[in-house]
Amino acid sequence: MNKNKIKALLWALLGLAPLLGLAYWVFGIVAFVIVSAFLIVFFGFLAIVYCFMKAEEAWKRG
C-alpha cells in the first residue's frame, strides 16, 4: 500500500471515530438502564418476599 492509501484509511478511521464513540455511549447507557432495571426488580422482589415472611411470623405470633 502506498502512502496515499494509508492516509485515506487514517482519515476514514478518524471520520468514523465520533460515530463509534456515539455507539459506545448509546450501548453503555442502554446496558446501564437494563442492569439498573434488573437490580430494581430483583431487590424489590426480595423486599416483598422479606416483608411477607415478617408478616407471616407476626401473624403466627398473634
Steps between C-alpha positions, in 0.01 A plus 500: 500500500628843415495800733189656347290192568627485858414870547154444353445207735610706801267787405213253458569355845516850645163574339352184651636569848212728613245249372675218684515716812129575469420131457714425806313758710159380378592139575632602842182690586276216381703244698485724809121539470449125456724413796336767717152376414603142576649599836194706595265212414722242671542692825135606491400135477734413789350781708146378431592142593674622818198709601263209445725271705503753785122541473455123518720481812302779664172331401608168654605675821156651518 
